[in-house]
Amino acid sequence: MGHAHRFIMRLLALTAFGLGSLTVWGAEEVTVRIGLTSPLTGPQAAAGKDHENALRMAMDRLNAQGMLVGGKKLRFELMAEDDAADPRTGMNVAQRLVDADVKAVLGPYNSGVAIPISKVLNDAGIVMATVASNPKVTQAGYPFVFRIGPNDVSTAARMGSFAAKKLKVKSFAVIDDRTAYGQGAADEFIKVAKANGVQIVSREFTTDKATDFAAILTRIKGIKPDGIFYGGYHLQAGPLRRQMKALGIEGYLLGGEAICNEFLARLGGEAVDDHVYCSLGGAALEQSNEGRQFKAEYRKRFGFEPLTYAPSMYDALFMIAAAMQKANSVEPRQYRSALADITYQGLAGNYQFDERRDLRESPITIYSFRNGQPVPVPDSE
């Protein structure tokens, strides 16, 4: 554990999740602008606002601590930009963030946005810390691009193994929404499910704007699989599950992290039950004191539960601050190496990066649903 990491964790303990503060007096203050690119409006706005909320929590805590780098007191400032989950908009957002001289970019949420903008940010020498899960995000090997969550190989593959070993299914249908995320998740699920003896009896395609799945589900019903894996987001998975029930399809619905939130149940109603499973990177917040405190503070501040990647975004800003501390610089070209070499225990798990700046190990929790909320499944290994 490095000095910078111990420093940050000591300050975090001192603040006790907002119960105290550490002030550095007499130091010159410097503003460190941090960018966020995420869908802040439109159908996926709930995810984007969740990222923003978590970053504001982390930023407020860091600013209260009065962290020193290079003899100057840092004051973090968030520049939150709406990429609308659209690659073209994302490219414009990335350029605005570059022009604003941000010292790091958190996001994007969507792989389809992350893949093109990664080159823009890398060429500008700006650290990008993203939760986008398509393996292609890091395959280019850009030194300034870090993934702070699991990739599709981890989460969707885990669902393929879970379906075979725990649910003991024999056959499955697969639907994906043709986004970079959805296709990647579906491909990885199929690969591992087949390797574990599950027969894939149908591969169907939709879009991330669809609301009517009657034609697809009617075809699948005739094949009678044990369930459906959906590669896509909760906005489609909720209606999909509701329409499965309406058509008398009683099998499982499985998906990755993009369906693993309470909004799935809001859209799917009572059809989102204990036969719906999803995988989510990171340990369940309920499993640690820090996680429970974070969840309670988030709920108190914003009025609802944190979603999928709030803990990862929160952790990422503390990690970046620790890397700045270790490098004694807020400039990405100076602190990037410290971030690449970091060992950090956060809310979502232990962070260490491999040579592509993917996480070396990313804990994955499988959830089902009870009373409209995702609930960790015990012994889901």
N, C-alpha and C positions, 0 to 999 in steps of 0.2 A: 504494500500500500504506500503510495508516494506521499510526499509532503503536501502537495496541493490537495490531494484527495482528503487527507486527514484534516486540513485546514477547513475545507468546505463542510465536512461532516461535523466538525467541532462547532462551527458557526450555526449549522442547522440545529444541532442539539441545544445550543444556547437560546435560539429563538423559540424553540418548543412550539413550532407550528403557530407562530403569531403571538405567543404569550410573553415574549420578551424581545429585546433587540440589543445589538452591539453597535455602538456609534464610534466612528473614527473622526476625531476632532482635528482641525487645523490642516487637513490635507486638501490639496487642489482637487476639484471635482472634474471628471471628464465624462461626457455622454458616450455610451456605447450603444449604437443602434443595431437592433436585432430584427431581421425580417421574418415574416410568416407568410407563406403562400399556401392557401387552402380554399375550399369552396365555402365562402361566407354567405352566399346567397344561393337560391335555387334549391333543387331537390335534396342535395347533400349538405345543405347548410348546417344541419345539426352536428355533423362531424367536424366541420370547419370551426364552428363556434366553440366546440368542445376543446379543440386544440388551442384556440385563442385564450379561452378561460384558464386552462392549465398553465400556459406561458405567463399570463398576468399574475397568477398566484406565485409562480416561481420568481418572477421579476420583482414583485413587491417584497418578497422575502430577502432576495439578494440586495435590493436597494436599502432595506432596513439594516442590513448587516454592515454596510459601509466597507465593502471589500477593497483592498488596496492592490494595485498592479503598477509597477514602475513608480512607486511613491505617490500615485494619484488615486483618489477615491473614485470608484466606478459608479456611474448611475446608468442603469440599463433602461433603454427606451424601445418599445415595440412598434414596428411598422408592419401592420397587418394588411395584407393585400388579398383580394378576392380573385382566385383563378377560375372560379365557376366550374371546376372539374373539366376544363376544356384546354386541350394542348395549345391552341393558338393564343388564347387569353393568357395561359401560363407563360408563354414566351414573352409576351408584353410585360407581364408582372415581373418576370426575372430580370428584364432589362431595367425596369424602374428600380428594383432593389439594388442592382449593380450601380446605377447612377446615384443612388442615395448613399453609397459607401457603407452599406451594412457590413457588420463584422461576422455575421453568420446568417444562414437562412434555415429556418425550421420548416419542414414540409418538402414537397407537397404530400397530400393524402393519396392522390390517384397515380398509379403507375404510368398511365397514358400521358400525364403531365410531367412526371418526374424524369422519364427517359429523355425527352427532348431538352428540357431545361438544364439537365445535369451538365451538359457540355458548356452551356452559356456561363453557368456559375463557376465551373471548374476553370474555364479559360480566364475568368476574371480573378481567379485566386480567392474565391469566397467559399468557406465551408458550408456544405449543404448536409443537413441531418434529416433524413426522410424516413417515414414509416411505410412508404410505397413498397409493395411486397414482390412485384415481378422480378425474377432473378436477373433480367436484363439491366436493371437499374445500376447494378454494380459490375456487370460483366465487362464494361469498357475499361475498368481499372482506373478511373479518374481519381487522382490522389486526394481531391478535396470533397469527394462524395462519400458519405457515411450512411449506413442503414441502421436505424435505432430500434427496429422491430424485426421479427422473423420474416423470412421470405416464403414464397408460396411452396417451395420445396419442403419446408418444415411444417407449415400449418395444414396445407391440403393433404400432404403425404400422411400426416398424423391422423387425419380423418379417414383416409383409406385403410390404414391399419386398424383403427378403432371399429370401423364398419365390419371388417372381417373377423377380428379377434374378440371383440366385446359384444357387438350386436349379432355376430354370427350370421350375417346375411349371405345369400347365395347369388343374388343378381341385383343390379342397380342400373337406373337410367341416369344420364348426366345432361344437364342443361347449362349453357353459359351465355353471357350477355355480349360476347364479342369485344369487350374491352380488354386492354392489356392485362388487367388484374383478373378478370373473369376467366379468360382463356387459360392463363397460366395456372390458376387454381384448379380448373377442371382437368387440365392435362396431368398435373401432378397427382390428383386424386385417382385418376384412371390408372396411372402407372403403378402406384402402390396397391390399389385395390386388386388389380389383375394379378400382381405378383403374389398376393395373399389368397388367390383362388376365387375372387369375386368376378362374376361374369358381367361385363358391361353390355347391356342388351339394346341400348339406344343412346345416341348422342344428338342432342337437339340444340338449336341456337335461337336466341332472342336478341333484344337490345336493352340498353340501360334506360330506355324511355317507355318500355312496354308496360301495359297494365292488364291485357287480356291474354291469358295463356290457355284458353279452351282447346284450341286446335292441337297444340303440343301435348297437353295433358290427355286428350282423348286418344291420341296415338299411343301414349305411354300406358294408359289404362288397359288397352288391349293386349299388351305384352305381360302385364302383371309382375313387375319387378318388386323387390322388397322395399325399395325406396328410391329417392331422387337426390342426387347431389346437385346443388345449384352454385355455379361459379358466377358471382355477381354481388350486388348490394341489397341491403334490407328493403329498399324502396320497391324492388320487384319481388323479393323473396316473401314479403308479407302477403301481398295479394296472391302470389303463387300458392302459398300454403292454404290460404282460405279457399281458393278454387279447387285445390286437390280434395279438400274435405267435401266441398259441394258436389264434386263428381264421384264421390264414394271411393277415393283413393286413400286407403288407410295406412299406407306404409310410412317410412321415415322420410324426413327432410333433413339433409345435412348441408352444411356450408362452412365457409371460412370466417375470418375475423370481420369481414364487411357486413355480415348479417348478425353479428354477435352483440346485440344491444336491445334495450327495451323498446326501441322504435319498431323493431320487427313485430313485437307483440301488439303494439298499438295499431299497426296496419293489418295484421293477420287475425286479431281478436282471439277468441277462444280456440281457434285452430292451431295456434302456436302453443303447443303442449309438451309433455314429456317425451314425445316422439320426434321432437326437433332438437338437433344437436349442432353445435358450432365450436370451432377451435379459436383460441385467442392467445396471442403471444404474451408472456409474462405470467407471474404468479398472481393468483387471486388476491385482491387487496385485503380481503378479510383475513388472510393468513398471517399478517404481521401487524404489530402495533402502529407502525408508521403508515401502513396502507389504510388501516381503519381510521386513523386521524386525518389523513389526506381526504378520504372519502367523506368524512363527516364535515370537514371544513369546506370542501367543494359544494356539498349539498346546502350547507348553511349560507354560503355566499351567493350561489347561483340558483338555488331553488329546485334542483333536480340532480340525479345521479351522474357521475362522470361516465363517459362512454369509453369506447375501445382504447383510444390512444392517449387519453389525458395523462396517465402516469408516465408514458414514454416521453411525451413532450416536456413534462415537468422535469424528469430526470435529465433530458438532453441539455437543458439550459444550465443546470448545475454542473454537468460534465464539461460543457464548454467553458464555464467560468473557472472550473478547476484547471483546465488546460491552459487558460490564459494566465492563471496564477503561477503555474509551473514554468511556463515559458517567459514570464514577466513581460508579457506583451498582449495587447488586444488585437493585434493584426493577425489575420488568418494565416498568412505565409510564415509567421513566427510560431503560432501555437498549434498548427495542424499536426506536427509530429508528436507533440505531447498528447493530443487527443487520440491519435492513432495508437499510442502506447499505453493508454490509460487502463486502469483497473478500477471500476467504480461499482459500488453496491447501491442500487437505487430502488425505487418502489416496485418497478417491473422486473427486477432481477439483477443479475451480475452482468456488467458490461465489459467486454473485452472484444477487440476487433481483430479479424484475420487480415491476411495480406490484401484482400479486396475491400476491406473495411465493412464486411458483414460481421454480425455478432458470432463469436466463436461458439457460444452456447446460448440458446434462447429458450427458457422454460415455456411450455405450452400447456394451457389449461383448457379442458373440454367442458362445455356448459350445456345444460338443457334449460328448459323454461318452466317456471312455476309462478302462478299468479301474476303473469305479465312481466316477470323479471328473469334475466339469465342467472342460473344457479350452478356453481361448480359441481361437476360430477365426481364423486369420490372414487378413488381406485380406477381411474380411466386409462392408466398406462396399458 
